[in-house]
Amino acid sequence: MRITRFTFNPFDENTWVLDNGREALLVDPGCSDADEQRELEYWLATNRLTPIRLLLTHAHLDHVLGCAWMHRRFGLLPELHRADLPLLELAERQGLMYGIPCEPPPAPTKFLAPGDTITLGNERLEVLFVPGHAPGHIAFWHPEQRFVISGDVLFQRSIGRTDLPGGDMDTLIASIRTELFPLGDDVKVHCGHGPDTTIGEERRLNPFLR
């Protein structure tokens, strides 16, 4: 499985495309304007990829700005944990708070739960429940390739904010320690903002986790 990062919108949010050379999973579509949407669409077309699912780690504004466009262009509906549905439904209002236009995302028809498996050809991702930054935050874990898409839970030398509605510091720390750390120190972490890191680096060096 190939994984490709695009950094979009004023929040420098990382949008992820996972593909097997034919089909693709889109994770956290932050493409917020026509230029960013064209960039993503051109890359998909150039690589002859068909997007088949639209996955959300959580439903904060910066991670859902492209949901309506993805539905119009590719017919995909967002899939997320049910506990983050209220945030998704408030996306347009979140945009008004930050002065960033956000077309209301389409309503999901499928929700993801801990332990669910997402397949792409012969490969699979497992859904982990990691609340704290958002009440329904999930992560996507690839056991064979040893990587996790962490959303806004864990960053290089930092962790997600907990001062937004639904955030809780104790819950976030517990999620990292009980769900992410046990994956193993060699696991690569693809973050929602900023560069990649590893579980081992953050276990040793992250000042919030000592």
N, C-alpha and C positions, 0 to 999 in steps of 0.2 A: 504494500500500500504506500503510495506516494502522498506526502503531506506538503501543502504549499500555503504560505502565509501572504495575506494582503493586509496592509495597514490603512484603515479608512477613518474618515470623519474627524471633526475637531478634537475628539478625545484620543486620537491615535489608537483606535481599537483594532485588535488583530482578528481578522476573519480567516477561517481555515477552510481549505478545500482538500478533501481526502479522495483519492481516485485510484482505480486499478487499470487505467489505460482505456477504459470504455465508459464507465459510469462514475459518478462522483457524489459524495456527501458534502453538503455545505453546512458549516457550523458558524453560528453567530454572524449573520450578514449585516455588517455595519455600513455598507455602501450607502452613502447619504445623499448623493446628488448624481446628475446625469453622467458626469465625467467618471466617477468611481464605478457606476453601474456599467458603463461602456468598457472600462478596463477589465472588469471581471468577466463580462460577457465575451469580450474579444479573446481573453485567455482560454476560456472554456471552449470556444469555437475553434481556436487555433490548435488546441490539443484534442479536438474531436471527442469531447466529453459530454455526456448527458447527465445533468443533475437529477438525482432520483429521490433525495430526501433533504429536508431543511431542519437542522437540529439546533436547539438553543441550550446553552449552559444555564442561562437565566434571562430575565426579561427587562433588564435595565435598558434605558434609551439607547445607549451607544451600541448595544448588541443586537438591536432589532430594527434599526433604521431602514434596512433593505428588505424587510419581510414583505411589504406590500408589492414592491417591484418584483421580488422573486416569484410571488404568486401570479402576477400578471404575465411575466415573461416565461416562466417555466411550469406554471400550474401547481406549485408546491405550497403546502400549508406548513406552518411552524409546528414542531413537536417539542414539548418541554414538560417539565414536572408540573403537575396540577397546582401545586402551592404557589407557583409564580404566575398563574393566569391573571390574578388581579393586577399585577404589574404590567402585563402585556396589554390588558384592556385600558390602562392609563398611559400608554405610550405617547399618544398625541398630547396629553396634558404634561407629561414629562418634558416633551419638546418645547412647549410654551414656557416652562420654567427656565430652560436654558437658552431660549431664543433660537432654537433649531427646529425648523419645520419637520414634522414626522407624520407621514400618512398613516392612518390607523392600520395596524397589521390585521390580516384576516384571522378569523377565529379558528383555533385548532380543532381538529376532530380526533386527534390521537395524543395521548399523554404518555410520558416516559416515567418509569418507576425503577427504583434500585433493583439491580439484578437483571434488568432487561438486556437483551442482546440485539445489537444492530449489525446487520450483515451487509457486506459489499462483496459480491462474488463469493469467493471461498474464505474471505477474511471477516473478522468480527470485532466489534467494540462492545465493551461492557459498560453499563450505566452505573455510576457511583453517586450516592446521595451525599452532598457536602454543603449543607446549609451554613449560614452565618453571615455571609455577604448579602445574600438574598434568601428568603425563606424556602424557595424551591430550587436552589442551586444544585446542579448536577455536573459531573465530569465524565469524560469518555476515555476509557482505558483499553489499550490494545496490548493484551498479554504477550503475544508473540513478538511484536516489534518493540516492546518495552517502552511505550510512551503513553502519556496521559495529556489530554486537553483539559486544562484546569479552569478555564474561564477566569473569573476574578477572585478565586480563592487564594492562590499562591502565586507570587511573583519572585523574580530574582531579588533576594534580600528584602522582601516586603510581603505583605499580605493584603487582602482586600479590605476596603473600607467597611466599617460597621456603623457609621453614623447616618446611613440612609434608612428609609422605612423598611422594617423587616430585618435589619441587621442586628447581630449580637456577637460581641467579641468572644465570649466564652464558647459559644456554639461554633464559631469559626475555627478557633484553635483546636477544639475537640475534633472537628471534621478533618483537619489536616493531620492530626496525630493518629486518629483511628482509621481513616480511609486512605490517605495518601502515603504517609510514611511507611506503612507495612508493604507497599508495593515493591520497595527495594531501592537502595541507594543509587543503583545504576539507571533508574528510570528517568527518561528525558521528560521534562515538563514544558508543554507548549502553552504559554500564558495568554491571558486575554489582553494584556498590554505589555509592551517591552520585550526584551529578548528571552530566549529559552533559558532554562536552567535544568538542574537535576535534583532529585529528591535528596541525594547525599549532600550536595552543596548547601541546600537550604537547611537540612538537619544540623549541619555543622556551623553555618555562618549566618543564618537569618536571625537578626536581633530580636524579632518578635516571637521566636520559637525556642529560645534558650531556657 
